[in-house]
Amino acid sequence: MSGHSKWSTIKRKKGALDAKRGKIFTKLAREIQVAARVGGGDPDANPRLRLALSAASAANMPKDNQERAIRKGLGELDDGTTVEEVRYEGRGPAGVAFVLECMTDNRNRTVSELRHLLSKAGGELGTGGSATYMFDRRGVVVLPRSAGDEDAVLERALEVGADELEDDGDAWVVLCDPGDLAQVQQGLSDLSPEAAEIRWIPKPEYVVELTGEAAEQVAKIWAKLDDHDDVQQVYTNAQLPPEVLEAHGP
């Protein structure tokens, strides 16, 4: 029986990992699709598509999937659906703010489901601007610590158009204007960037530090929002203990 139980556990874990990988690929494909539709199918001439393909490759998304998403975005593969970008803002437990970057083929469904999730957690979906004023929209390039010491990395970052460097403990985080992200990523390509994306970063004066039950509640709704099929990215001004995020977060 113990062997059977162990195998069942392994199958459950593998199933969970496969499901998560499938969701990640779906979200990456949607970003590639929209990027291609908006800016064309040539990554060299479309910085957003270049970033999306870079993220897809980092996640080991098959090339066939990437190319199919590009063709779909260009209208070469028509399945009768159109994916559009939409942003929602809201409040969660303890009054923390959430910014949700979504891609959906049915706005009514998405807004209804997100409203329900937040409401069940004691929060609410807000109007446009109700949360984003607490954040800055920034381009972010993450570099490994092996890229160099702080002074050397900062000098390189400034040379290629970035304007700030943060020490994240395990990595260097280069910040820039969103419009300069592709240029900064390209300029730092020899330092092996681990990620390059545009993020909503909470302003220091609006960061909410939570512990205990409140932190767990926020971590749980964060995980549910992140798991939603139409949600590409979740941003919050909550700062939670690492062990709470590990146990309950996305």
JOVEN-V838836 format. One record per pair of residues at least 12 apart in sequence whose ideal C-beta (glycine too) atoms are under 7 Angstrom apart, sorted by sequence separation. I is the first residue (numbers start at 1). J is the second residue. D is the distance in whole Angstrom. If there is no record, write none. Layout:
I/J/D ; I/J/D
This chain:
87/99/7 ; 88/100/4 ; 153/165/6 ; 162/174/5 ; 163/175/7 ; 222/234/6 ; 35/48/4 ; 36/49/6 ; 53/66/6 ; 87/100/7 ; 162/175/6 ; 163/176/6 ; 35/49/4 ; 87/101/6 ; 88/102/6 ; 100/114/7 ; 162/176/4 ; 174/188/7 ; 222/236/6 ; 87/102/7 ; 150/165/7 ; 161/176/6 ; 181/196/6 ; 86/102/5 ; 234/250/7 ; 32/49/7 ; 35/52/5 ; 150/167/7 ; 157/174/5 ; 181/198/6 ; 85/103/6 ; 86/104/6 ; 153/172/5 ; 161/180/5 ; 32/52/5 ; 83/103/5 ; 84/104/7 ; 178/198/5 ; 218/238/5 ; 31/52/5 ; 32/53/7 ; 83/104/7 ; 86/107/6 ; 219/240/6 ; 83/105/5 ; 161/183/5 ; 162/184/5 ; 218/240/6 ; 82/105/6 ; 88/111/7 ; 160/183/7 ; 161/184/5 ; 171/194/7 ; 32/56/6 ; 81/105/4 ; 160/184/5 ; 226/250/4 ; 145/170/7 ; 147/172/6 ; 215/240/5 ; 219/244/5 ; 223/248/6 ; 88/114/6 ; 92/118/6 ; 145/171/6 ; 161/187/7 ; 215/241/6 ; 219/245/6 ; 223/249/6 ; 28/55/6 ; 144/171/6 ; 145/172/7 ; 160/187/3 ; 222/249/6 ; 223/250/5 ; 28/56/5 ; 90/118/5 ; 93/121/6 ; 143/171/6 ; 160/188/6 ; 210/238/6 ; 216/244/6 ; 220/248/5 ; 222/250/6 ; 41/70/5 ; 92/121/6 ; 93/122/5 ; 142/171/5 ; 143/172/4 ; 208/237/6 ; 215/244/5 ; 219/248/4 ; 93/123/6 ; 207/237/6 ; 208/238/5 ; 209/239/5 ; 210/240/6 ; 211/241/6 ; 219/249/4 ; 28/59/6 ; 92/123/4 ; 142/173/6 ; 143/174/6 ; 157/188/7 ; 206/237/5 ; 208/239/7 ; 91/123/5 ; 99/131/5 ; 156/188/7 ; 207/239/5 ; 216/248/5 ; 28/61/5 ; 41/74/5 ; 90/123/6 ; 91/124/5 ; 98/131/6 ; 99/132/6 ; 140/173/6 ; 141/174/4 ; 32/66/6 ; 36/70/5 ; 90/124/6 ; 97/131/4 ; 24/59/6 ; 90/125/4 ; 91/126/6 ; 140/175/6 ; 200/235/4 ; 202/237/4 ; 25/61/5 ; 29/65/6 ; 33/69/5 ; 37/73/4 ; 90/126/5 ; 99/135/6 ; 139/175/7 ; 199/235/7 ; 32/69/4 ; 36/73/3 ; 37/74/7 ; 88/125/6 ; 89/126/5 ; 97/134/5 ; 138/175/5 ; 139/176/4 ; 32/70/6 ; 35/73/7 ; 36/74/5 ; 139/177/6 ; 33/72/5 ; 34/73/6 ; 89/128/7 ; 139/178/5 ; 25/65/6 ; 29/69/4 ; 33/73/4 ; 138/178/7 ; 32/73/7 ; 89/130/5 ; 90/131/7 ; 137/178/6 ; 139/180/6 ; 89/131/4 ; 139/181/3 ; 89/132/6 ; 141/184/6 ; 141/185/5 ; 147/191/4 ; 139/184/6 ; 143/188/7 ; 141/188/6 ; 143/191/5 ; 144/192/6 ; 34/83/6 ; 33/83/6 ; 143/193/6 ; 144/194/6 ; 34/85/6 ; 142/193/6 ; 143/194/7 ; 141/193/5 ; 142/194/5 ; 30/83/5 ; 142/195/4 ; 141/196/5 ; 140/197/6 ; 139/198/6 ; 140/199/5 ; 137/198/7 ; 138/199/6 ; 137/200/6 ; 138/201/5 ; 135/200/4 ; 136/201/5 ; 135/201/6 ; 135/202/5 ; 136/203/6 ; 132/200/7 ; 134/202/6 ; 135/203/6 ; 34/103/6 ; 134/203/6 ; 134/206/4 ; 30/103/4 ; 121/217/7 ; 121/221/4 ; 135/235/7 ; 99/200/5 ; 134/237/5 ; 117/221/7 ; 117/224/6 ; 117/225/6 ; 96/208/5 ; 94/208/7 ; 114/228/7 ; 113/228/7 ; 94/210/6 ; 94/214/4 ; 110/230/5 ; 93/214/6 ; 96/218/6 ; 93/217/4 ; 94/218/6 ; 93/218/5 ; 100/225/6 ; 92/218/6 ; 104/230/4 ; 98/225/7 ; 103/230/6 ; 93/221/6 ; 102/230/5 ; 92/221/5 ; 102/231/5 ; 103/232/6 ; 102/232/6 ; 51/182/7 ; 100/231/5 ; 101/232/5 ; 50/182/6 ; 101/233/4 ; 100/234/6 ; 47/182/3 ; 98/234/6 ; 99/235/4 ; 98/236/5 ; 97/236/6 ; 96/236/6 ; 97/237/5 ; 96/237/6 ; 54/196/7 ; 96/238/4 ; 51/196/6 ; 51/197/7 ; 31/232/7 ; 26/229/7 ; 27/232/5 ; 23/229/7
